Amino acid sequence: MLAGRLARVVGWRSIAASLTAVIVVGWGTAGVPPSAATHIADANDTAMVSRGKRIYAVHCASCHGRYLQGQPLWQLVDDYAGRRAPAHDETGHTWQHSDEDLFEMTKYGRFASAPSRYVSYMPAFRDELSDQQILAVLAFIKARWPLGLRVAQAMLNPGHSGMPPDAAEADWTFPPVCKAILRQANVPHPSDGE
């Protein structure tokens, strides 16, 4: 649908080239220098996803929900904002962050790019989970997203790492908020009438 229209409008390779340029130019804003090791969770690795599901059930589900739905009212901005665990399913915002950011948040309880005065209520799992266990949990979470969200999220990773292998052939759509991502890359969105 939209992917086909988008491919016809600008071509998949044009999108990839444009977004790669944005990612390479935007290293400073992503908080990951080109020489830094990047953690990528492979949502196509069924063994990793299965392992991640078990780890999620033990370490994450009590706050983020058995079905990744988050705590009630997690979206509200009030005196408790940031204290409620957000959803990790398609209704949340987890897919709007790179794998490296998600890894940092899980391991250290904060994004590496967050100001030092920023208060995060996310517990750090660096002493409880290995890097591979964290990546397995992230793979499980990503595997639950619709294909369009997985594509959009992979575009935030260096070199589009984690891009679903069937993205070029499958019928999928970008979520509406992806318009901002495409605009950053100077790629027209089909709904813009361009």
RODO-2510 file (C-alpha; in nm, 4 decimals, decimal comma):
residues 194
     n   res          X          Y          Z
     1     m     0,0000     0,0000     0,0000
     2     l     0,1874     0,3039     0,1262
     3     a     0,5223     0,1276     0,0891
     4     g     0,4435     0,0583    -0,2761
     5     r     0,3295     0,4171    -0,3309
     6     l     0,6359     0,5478    -0,1522
     7     a     0,8607     0,3236    -0,3591
     8     r     0,6967     0,4519    -0,6783
     9     v     0,7242     0,8141    -0,5685
    10     v     1,0901     0,8220    -0,4678
    11     g     1,2155     0,4659    -0,4940
    12     w     1,3194     0,2443    -0,2034
    13     r     1,6871     0,2957    -0,2805
    14     s     1,6415     0,6726    -0,2765
    15     i     1,4800     0,6492     0,0653
    16     a     1,7606     0,4291     0,1931
    17     a     2,0257     0,6611     0,0480
    18     s     1,8568     0,9707     0,1906
    19     l     1,8095     0,8169     0,5330
    20     t     2,1636     0,6816     0,5358
    21     a     2,2861     1,0343     0,4667
    22     v     2,0738     1,1677     0,7531
    23     i     2,2050     0,8997     0,9874
    24     v     2,5696     0,9549     0,8879
    25     v     2,5382     1,3343     0,9105
    26     g     2,3342     1,3136     1,2314
    27     w     2,5720     1,1050     1,4437
    28     g     2,6009     1,3825     1,7001
    29     t     2,2250     1,4045     1,7478
    30     a     2,1914     1,0286     1,7727
    31     g     2,4509     1,0260     2,0496
    32     v     2,6477     0,7432     1,8907
    33     p     2,9814     0,8273     1,7317
    34     p     3,0731     0,6305     1,4185
    35     s     3,3442     0,4373     1,6059
    36     a     3,1144     0,3240     1,8883
    37     a     2,9937    -0,0338     1,9022
    38     t     2,6224    -0,0484     1,8310
    39     h     2,3881    -0,2983     1,9885
    40     i     2,1300    -0,4348     1,7441
    41     a     1,8498    -0,6670     1,8542
    42     d     1,7651    -0,9233     1,5844
    43     a     1,3864    -0,9652     1,5823
    44     n     1,4227    -1,2272     1,3069
    45     d     1,6243    -1,4641     1,5256
    46     t     1,3522    -1,6918     1,6642
    47     a     1,5784    -1,8385     1,9343
    48     m     1,6732    -1,4908     2,0547
    49     v     1,3079    -1,3761     2,0496
    50     s     1,2034    -1,6841     2,2477
    51     r     1,4792    -1,6266     2,5047
    52     g     1,3803    -1,2584     2,5223
    53     k     1,0172    -1,3497     2,5880
    54     r     1,1183    -1,5511     2,8955
    55     i     1,3487    -1,2774     3,0252
    56     y     1,0821    -1,0112     2,9635
    57     a     0,8279    -1,2138     3,1631
    58     v     1,0625    -1,2279     3,4635
    59     h     1,2196    -0,8796     3,4576
    60     c     0,9913    -0,6452     3,2609
    61     a     0,6279    -0,7597     3,2559
    62     s     0,5533    -0,6492     3,6126
    63     c     0,5934    -0,2862     3,5034
    64     h     0,5492    -0,2826     3,1249
    65     g     0,2703    -0,5409     3,1169
    66     r     0,2451    -0,9037     3,0150
    67     y     0,1320    -0,7976     2,6682
    68     l     0,3702    -0,4981     2,6455
    69     q     0,0719    -0,2658     2,7081
    70     g     0,2411    -0,0500     2,9749
    71     q     0,0928     0,0697     3,3011
    72     p    -0,2513     0,2326     3,3040
    73     l    -0,2416     0,6034     3,2167
    74     w     0,1262     0,5883     3,1138
    75     q     0,0589     0,8556     2,8474
    76     l    -0,0559     1,1241     3,0922
    77     v     0,1597     1,4221     3,1699
    78     d     0,0892     1,4960     3,5352
    79     d     0,2663     1,4755     3,8713
    80     y     0,3420     1,1092     3,7994
    81     a     0,4701     1,1576     3,4441
    82     g     0,7703     0,9378     3,3810
    83     r     0,6909     0,7129     3,6756
    84     r     0,4458     0,4962     3,4865
    85     a     0,6034     0,2353     3,2616
    86     p     0,5219     0,3030     2,8954
    87     a     0,3850     0,0501     2,6507
    88     h     0,6316    -0,1394     2,4332
    89     d     0,3673    -0,2502     2,1831
    90     e     0,2624    -0,0496     1,8761
    91     t     0,0664     0,1960     2,0944
    92     g     0,3802     0,3109     2,2753
    93     h     0,6819     0,5079     2,1608
    94     t     0,9546     0,2464     2,2031
    95     w     0,9750     0,1991     1,8259
    96     q     1,0673     0,5671     1,7910
    97     h     1,4120     0,5002     1,9410
    98     s     1,7184     0,3317     1,7942
    99     d     1,8315    -0,0059     1,9232
   100     e     2,1314     0,1611     2,0873
   101     d     1,9076     0,4042     2,2762
   102     l     1,6815     0,1187     2,3884
   103     f     1,9861    -0,0807     2,4970
   104     e     2,1229     0,2155     2,6980
   105     m     1,7845     0,2769     2,8624
   106     t     1,7562    -0,0877     2,9642
   107     k     2,1138    -0,1314     3,0822
   108     y     2,1668     0,2051     3,2534
   109     g     1,8110     0,3279     3,3171
   110     r     1,8575     0,6354     3,0976
   111     f     1,9454     0,7407     2,7458
   112     a     2,3129     0,8232     2,6991
   113     s     2,2134     1,1578     2,5449
   114     a     1,9910     1,2585     2,8405
   115     p     2,1034     1,5650     3,0352
   116     s     2,2664     1,4816     3,3682
   117     r     1,9802     1,6494     3,5572
   118     y     1,7207     1,4245     3,3876
   119     v     1,5441     1,1926     3,6335
   120     s     1,4528     0,8493     3,5010
   121     y     1,2387     0,6047     3,6915
   122     m     1,3494     0,3146     3,4756
   123     p     1,5643     0,0783     3,6833
   124     a     1,9086    -0,0051     3,5461
   125     f     1,9548    -0,3741     3,4642
   126     r     2,3337    -0,3670     3,4178
   127     d     2,3847    -0,5824     3,7274
   128     e     2,0996    -0,8252     3,6531
   129     l     2,1099    -0,8854     3,2780
   130     s     2,3966    -0,9440     3,0374
   131     d     2,4197    -0,7476     2,7140
   132     q     2,2948    -1,0539     2,5242
   133     q     1,9950    -1,0876     2,7564
   134     i     1,9065    -0,7206     2,7055
   135     l     1,9306    -0,7648     2,3286
   136     a     1,7092    -1,0741     2,3519
   137     v     1,4412    -0,8736     2,5361
   138     l     1,4610    -0,5985     2,2751
   139     a     1,4356    -0,8593     1,9971
   140     f     1,1204    -0,9991     2,1602
   141     i     0,9668    -0,6520     2,1846
   142     k     1,0523    -0,5642     1,8231
   143     a     0,9184    -0,8980     1,6967
   144     r     0,5734    -0,8029     1,8291
   145     w     0,5516    -0,4815     1,6218
   146     p     0,3753    -0,4565     1,2872
   147     l     0,6126    -0,4548     0,9895
   148     g     0,5723    -0,0802     0,9245
   149     l     0,6899     0,0029     1,2766
   150     r     0,9851    -0,2340     1,2444
   151     v     1,0870    -0,0636     0,9196
   152     a     1,0503     0,2838     1,0710
   153     q     1,2506     0,1827     1,3779
   154     a     1,5266     0,0181     1,1709
   155     m     1,5701     0,3473     0,9858
   156     l     1,6904     0,4964     1,3146
   157     n     1,9751     0,2427     1,3404
   158     p     2,3121     0,2970     1,1722
   159     g     2,3020     0,1444     0,8244
   160     h     1,9357     0,0569     0,8855
   161     s     2,0499    -0,2417     1,0894
   162     g     1,7590    -0,4587     1,1934
   163     m     1,5628    -0,3886     0,8741
   164     p     1,3169    -0,6767     0,8311
   165     p     1,4337    -0,8910     0,5384
   166     d     1,0874    -0,8911     0,3778
   167     a     1,0414    -0,5114     0,3945
   168     a     1,0957    -0,4639     0,0209
   169     e     0,8451    -0,7325    -0,0826
   170     a     0,5742    -0,7188     0,1863
   171     d     0,2717    -0,4917     0,1875
   172     w     0,3040    -0,2516     0,4822
   173     t     0,2481     0,1107     0,5762
   174     f     0,4389     0,3649     0,7785
   175     p     0,2622     0,4860     1,0902
   176     p     0,1432     0,8480     1,0607
   177     v     0,4154     0,9846     1,2901
   178     c     0,6808     0,8645     1,0464
   179     k     0,6152     1,1743     0,8372
   180     a     0,8547     1,3600     1,0671
   181     i     1,1279     1,0999     1,0114
   182     l     1,0854     1,1243     0,6345
   183     r     1,0869     1,5049     0,6439
   184     q     1,4176     1,4996     0,8334
   185     a     1,5562     1,2977     0,5451
   186     n     1,3969     1,5335     0,2861
   187     v     1,1971     1,2417     0,1480
   188     p     0,8411     1,3285     0,0428
   189     h     0,5617     1,1392     0,2158
   190     p     0,2893     1,0246    -0,0289
   191     s     0,0172     1,1931     0,1773
   192     d     0,1914     1,5281     0,1256
   193     g     0,0725     1,5221    -0,2352
   194     e     0,4241     1,5402    -0,3736
***
